[in-house]
Amino acid sequence: MRKSKFDALVAEADAVSVDGWDFSWLDGRATEARPSWGYQRLLGSRLSGVQAALDLETGGGEVLDGCPSLPPLTVATESWPPNLAKAAARLRPRGVGIVATAGFPFRDSVFDLVSSRHPVTTDWREIARVLRPGGTYLSQQVGPASVFELVEFFLGPQPPEARASRHPDHAVEAATGAGLEVTDLRSESLRTEFSDIGAVVYFLRKVIWMVPGFTVAQYRDELRELHELIERDGPFAAHTTRFLIEARKP
């Protein structure tokens, strides 16, 4: 028996690998506006001027590998095994040391630059500890209520504290409390569109904190409802929030 369009799209997206941090599978199926500051370009410019750098939660190493030059000492951390294997294959040929950890097994005052794109959490005190005096932390982070139109479609209205989580002001307070000086802070709200239900399934499987514990089986009714909405009205729109923060160790 031939599968329905809904069943075919969901089955395809539920079977594809979500290892690494490459979203190219979504090409033509979802779009997300990019922040105007160009994080990878900024990171590349910072890396070219330092001797020792640490990239936290590097994922599959895609962002770091996209930078044209790397310092003589470059270290990346990653704790999720599928990402770790991808990062090692991509970054070791460029001389990057890969450390399988979610922590900071490094000496004090080792790095001129610490970076992280979309960290799950930010340990400001440990970042301050491993930075050399005059060193900087550069990070692009997920902001408050990011893609909450999609989150609330599956989970219902979220409490105010959930909507306020990950606010840039909280990051500034934590950075300052760790003894760092915030030198740059920018935030933007960016339009995101999902053109088919397969794109939604892939996104929620990959970005696991959006709908914690997401599985197709558990949310099949909601997925079918959203599929019908997309078929009738066109792409489902949401808004991604991002902020850039740069902080210096005095």
C-alpha positions in Angstrom: 0.0 0.0 0.0 1.4 3.4 -1.0 2.2 5.8 1.9 0.4 9.1 2.2 2.5 12.2 1.7 2.4 12.8 5.4 3.7 9.3 6.2 6.4 9.5 3.6 7.7 12.8 4.7 7.7 11.8 8.4 9.3 8.4 7.7 12.1 10.0 5.6 12.9 12.6 8.3 12.7 10.2 11.1 15.3 7.9 9.5 18.0 10.3 8.3 21.1 10.8 10.5 21.1 13.9 12.7 24.7 13.6 13.7 26.9 16.7 13.6 25.8 20.3 13.3 25.3 20.5 9.5 21.7 21.5 8.5 22.2 21.1 4.8 19.5 18.3 4.7 17.0 21.2 5.2 18.1 23.0 2.0 14.9 23.7 0.1 12.7 22.6 3.0 13.3 25.2 5.6 14.9 28.7 5.8 16.4 30.7 8.6 17.6 34.2 8.3 21.2 34.7 9.6 22.3 37.3 12.1 23.8 40.4 10.5 27.1 40.1 12.4 28.3 36.9 10.7 29.6 34.8 13.5 32.0 32.6 11.5 33.6 35.7 9.9 34.1 37.3 13.3 35.5 34.1 14.7 37.9 33.8 11.8 39.2 37.3 12.3 39.7 36.7 16.0 41.5 33.4 15.4 44.0 35.0 13.0 45.3 37.2 15.8 45.9 34.8 18.7 48.3 32.0 19.6 46.0 29.7 21.6 42.3 29.1 21.2 39.6 26.9 22.6 36.3 26.1 20.9 33.7 24.8 23.3 30.9 22.4 22.2 32.3 22.4 18.7 29.6 20.0 17.4 30.9 18.3 14.2 33.6 21.0 13.9 31.8 22.7 11.0 32.1 26.3 12.2 35.7 26.1 13.3 36.8 24.3 10.1 35.2 27.1 8.1 37.7 29.6 9.5 40.6 30.1 7.0 43.5 30.1 9.6 43.8 28.6 13.0 46.3 29.4 15.8 49.3 27.2 16.5 47.5 25.8 19.6 43.8 25.2 18.8 41.7 22.9 21.0 38.0 21.9 20.6 35.8 20.1 23.1 32.7 17.9 22.4 30.9 15.4 24.5 28.4 13.8 22.2 30.0 10.7 20.6 28.5 11.0 17.1 29.6 14.7 16.9 32.9 13.8 18.4 33.7 11.4 15.6 32.8 14.0 13.0 34.8 16.7 14.7 37.9 14.5 14.9 37.7 13.6 11.3 37.2 17.2 10.2 39.6 19.0 12.6 42.5 16.7 13.4 43.9 17.1 9.9 44.1 20.8 10.6 46.1 20.2 13.8 43.3 20.8 16.2 43.3 18.9 19.5 40.0 17.2 20.2 39.0 16.7 23.8 36.0 14.4 24.7 34.5 16.4 27.5 31.8 18.8 28.5 34.1 20.3 31.2 37.3 22.3 31.4 40.2 20.0 32.0 42.7 22.8 31.3 45.2 24.9 33.3 44.6 28.4 34.4 45.3 31.3 31.9 46.0 29.0 28.9 44.0 30.6 26.0 43.9 33.9 24.3 40.4 33.2 22.9 37.6 31.0 24.0 34.6 30.6 21.6 31.3 28.8 21.4 28.5 28.8 18.9 25.1 28.0 20.5 26.3 26.5 23.8 23.8 24.6 25.8 25.2 26.2 28.9 27.9 28.8 29.6 30.2 28.3 32.5 31.4 31.8 32.8 33.7 31.2 35.8 35.6 28.4 34.1 35.9 30.4 30.9 37.4 33.3 32.9 39.8 30.9 34.6 41.2 29.4 31.4 41.5 32.8 29.6 44.8 34.6 29.8 44.7 38.2 31.0 43.5 40.3 28.1 42.0 37.2 26.4 38.4 37.2 25.1 35.3 35.0 25.0 33.3 35.2 21.7 30.0 33.4 21.5 26.8 33.4 19.4 24.0 32.1 21.6 20.3 31.2 21.4 18.2 34.0 22.8 14.9 34.0 24.7 11.7 32.3 23.3 13.6 31.1 20.2 11.3 29.3 17.7 8.6 29.3 20.4 5.8 29.4 17.8 6.9 25.8 17.0 7.6 24.8 20.6 4.2 26.0 21.8 2.5 24.2 18.9 3.7 20.9 20.5 3.9 21.8 24.1 1.2 24.5 24.5 1.7 28.0 26.1 5.0 28.2 28.0 5.3 30.0 31.4 6.9 33.5 31.6 10.1 32.1 33.1 10.6 29.8 30.1 10.0 32.7 27.7 12.6 34.8 29.6 15.2 32.1 29.8 18.5 32.7 27.9 18.0 36.5 27.9 21.2 38.5 27.0 20.9 40.5 30.2 21.4 37.3 32.2 24.6 36.5 30.2 25.9 40.0 30.9 25.2 39.6 34.6 26.9 36.2 34.7 30.0 37.4 32.7 30.4 40.4 35.0 30.0 38.2 38.0 32.9 36.0 36.8 35.2 39.0 36.5 34.9 39.6 32.7 34.2 42.9 30.9 31.5 42.7 28.2 32.8 44.5 25.2 30.1 43.7 22.6 26.4 42.6 22.9 24.0 42.4 20.0 20.7 40.6 19.5 18.3 39.9 16.7 15.0 38.2 16.0 15.1 36.3 12.7 12.4 34.7 10.6 12.4 30.9 10.2 10.1 28.9 7.9 9.4 25.2 7.6 8.0 24.2 4.2 7.1 20.6 5.0 6.5 18.4 8.0 9.7 16.5 7.3 11.7 19.6 8.0 9.9 20.0 11.3 10.7 16.4 12.3 14.3 16.7 11.4 14.7 20.0 13.2 13.1 18.6 16.4 15.2 15.5 16.3 18.4 17.5 15.9 17.7 20.4 18.2 16.7 18.2 21.1 16.1 20.9 23.7 13.2 22.5 21.7 10.7 19.8 22.5 12.5 17.6 25.1 12.1 13.9 24.5 10.5 14.5 21.0 9.6 11.3 19.1 7.4 10.9 16.0 5.4 8.3 17.8 4.6 10.6 20.8 3.7 13.6 18.7 2.2 12.0 15.7 -1.2 13.7 16.1 0.4 17.1 16.4 2.6 16.4 13.4 -0.4 15.5 11.3 -2.2 18.6 12.4 0.8 20.8 11.5 1.2 19.0 8.2 -2.3 19.8 7.2 -1.8 23.4 8.3 1.3 23.7 6.0 -0.5 22.0 3.1 -3.4 24.5 3.4 -1.6 27.8 4.3 2.0 27.4 3.2 5.2 27.4 5.3 5.0 27.5 9.0 6.7 30.6 10.3 8.6 31.1 13.6 11.2 33.5 14.9 14.7 32.5 15.9 16.4 34.7 18.5 20.2 35.0 18.6 22.6 37.2 20.5 26.3 37.8 20.1 28.4 38.4 23.3 32.1 39.2 23.5 33.8 39.5 26.9 37.3 40.3 27.9 39.4 39.2 30.9 41.1 42.2 32.4 
